[in-house]
Amino acid sequence: MKLFLDTAEVDLIRRFVPWGVVDGVTTNPSLIAKSGRIHEEVIREICGIVDGPVSAEVTATDAEGMVREGVRLAAIHPNVVVKVPLIEAGLVATRTLAGRKIRTNVTLCFSANQALLAAKAGASFVSPFIGRLDDIGQRGMDVIEDVMAIYRAYPTIKTEVIVASVRHPEHTREAGRLGAHICTVPPKLLDQMVAHPMTDKGLAAFLADWEKAKKSAPAPTAAPAARPAPARA
């Protein structure tokens, strides 16, 4: 399963990329607005850091406006994937952009039926928001299970499922178990995924034993001096 970092904070992206686990980045207007920087400028910088898909979202709500913004965003860098909302106009824009060989990430998906429509419209990716479903008393991962079953039943579907609105490591674990293609995770979640108290405890014990071993080891003996070679006649 691929992991996409869900942030527009360039410093955090630079921190996590050396781990070798970041396969892409997802952003949205809200995340970029927090940086106080120009949208296109942030996307361009992220594309220079991450060798993978970088989702950049349109703000228009009509199909023509989405296509116009999508073409402009896609021109920033080959890695850009245009995010469009899963509404009627978004499906029309997705079909149009796909016809122009521009990749799309259809976002704000909350049902398997919506995910099916996105795939049929030609979406490169679809992003079901599982955390927000959990917030209203539904089980978000049930949607992922349904979507993956539907997509597997039809090999002609090439749309990849991005498990989005991920809140905790259990979401990531279950997404992997269900065979989701991608999980988009906030930076704090990567920190939670790598950390485990038993790892810290075990490492501390290994280091303590190593220090004891160094102190109890006998001092090395000096090597005997080399004898001079006999003089040649």
N, C-alpha and C positions, 0 to 999 in steps of 0.2 A: 504494500500500500504506500502510495506517495503521500508526502506531507507538504502542505502549502502553509507558509507562515502568514497569519492574518494580521497584518499591521502595515502602517505607512511610515513607521519610525525608522529612518534609514540607519541610525546608530544600532538599533536592536537587530536589524537585518544583518549588518556587518558582524555583529557578535555571533549570531547563530550559524551563518553560512559556513564558517570553518569546521563546524561539527560534521559536515558531510551528510546531513539529514534533510536539508531544505531543498525540495524539488521545485518550488515555485512560490509565488506570493499572491495573496488576494488583498485588494484594497477596496474602499468605497469612499464616496464624497465625505462622509462623516469623519473617517479616519484621517483623510488628507487635510480636512479643515482644521483639525487639531494642531497640525504642524504650522499653520499660518503661511504656507508656501503655495506657489502656483501649481495647480493640478498636474499639468503636463511636465513641469520641471521635476516634480517628485517621481512621476512614473519613469521618466527617462533615467534618473539616477538609480532607481531600483533595478531597472533592466541592465544597468551596467554592473550590478553586483551579483545578481542571481541568473544563473544559466538555466532558465525554465520559464514556464508560463507566468505572466504577470497580469492579473485581472485589473482592468480600469473601467469604472462604471460611468455610463451616460447619465445625464440628469434630465433629459427631455422625456416627455411622457407620450409623445405622438411618434408614429412610426417613421415619418420623414425626418423628424429631428433626431431620433435615435440613430438612424442610418448616417446622417450628416456628422453627428458627433463620433460615431463609431469609426467612420473612415478617417477622421482626423486623429483619433486616438491610435488607431492601428498604424498610422504613418510614423508614429514616434519611434517604434522599434519592432522588429520581427517577433519578439517575445510577447507583445501585448495581446491580450485576449479581451474582447469587449464585453462588459457585463451589461445585460439588459434585464429589466424586470419581467416576471412571468405574468404579463397581462396581454390582452389581445394585440395591442400595438407592438408589444415586445416580440410576439411570435412572428408578426409580419416583418419586423426589422431583422429578426434572426434569419428568416428565410432569405431576405434580400442580401444581408451581409454574407451568409453562407454561399450565395450565388457569386459573390465577389471574392471568394476564397479568404474571407476574414473570419477568424475563429471567434466564437461567442461563448459566454458563460451565462446561462439563464438563471437568474437569482430570484430569491424570495419565493421558492417553491415549498409548498406545504402538503402536497398529496402526491400519490403515485400517478393519478390521472394527469395532473399538471406535468409531471416528469415525462410521461408518455407523449404529451403534446409537444414538449420542448424537443424531444428526440426526433419526432416526426417533422418538426420545423427545421431541423438541421443543426441543432445546438451541438457545439463541441463538448461542452460541459453543462451539467445542471447541478444546482446547489440547493438541496433540501435543508431547511433550517430546523434542525432537530431540537435545539435548546429552547427555542421559542414555543415549540409544540409542548415540550415538557412543562413550560411555564403556565400553560392553560389547562393542564391536567391530562393531556394526551401523552402517549409514549412515542417520542420522536423516532426512535430506532425502528419502530414497526413500519414506518414509511420507508426507511432505507431497506428493510428486508423485502418489502413488496416491490420496490423499484428494481432492486437487484434481480429478483425472481423474474420480473417482466422482461427486463433487458436481456437476461440470459436465455429466455425462451425465444428470442428473435435475434439471431446472430447478425442480421443486417444492421442492427442498431449499433452505432459506433460512439454514441455519446458517453462520456465518462461521468461518473457520479462523484460529486464533491460533497462530503458530509460537512455541513456548515453549522454555524452557531453552536460550536462545541464548547462545553462548559467545564468538563473535568476528564481526567484520564480514563475513566470507565467508558465514556463515549468513544474515545479513540480505540480502546481495546475491542469494544463490541463492533465498531465499524470495520476493523480488520477481520474479525471473526466472520462477519457477514460477507466479506469479499468486496467491500467498497473500494473503488479505484483510488480515491484521494480523501484525505481528511485535512481540513484547513484549521489550524490551531493558533490561538493567541500565544504570544511569547511566554507568558507565565505558565502555560500548560506544558511547554517543552521543559521548563525547569522542573515542573512537578513529575514529568515522565521519567527524567533521568535520575531523580532523587529517590533513595530508599534508605531507611535507617539501618537496615542490616548491612547494606553496602558500606555505609560510614563506619559501622561497628567493626565489620570484618577488616577494613583497611586499617583502622586504628590498631587492631590486634596484630596484623602483619607487620606494621611499622614498629610497634613496641618489641615484638620478637626479634626483628632485625637489629634494633639497637642493642638488645641484650646479647645477641650473637656476636656483634662486633666487639663488645666490651669483654666477653669471655674468651675470645679467640686468642691463641698464643701469638706473641710478637714474632714476626718473621726473623729467621736467623740470617746473618750476613753470609753471603756467598763467599767461598774461599777465593783468595786472590789468584789470579791466573799466573802460572809459572812462565817466566820468559822463555822464548824459544831458543834452543841452542844456536850458537853462532855457526855459520857455515864456513867451511874452509875455502 
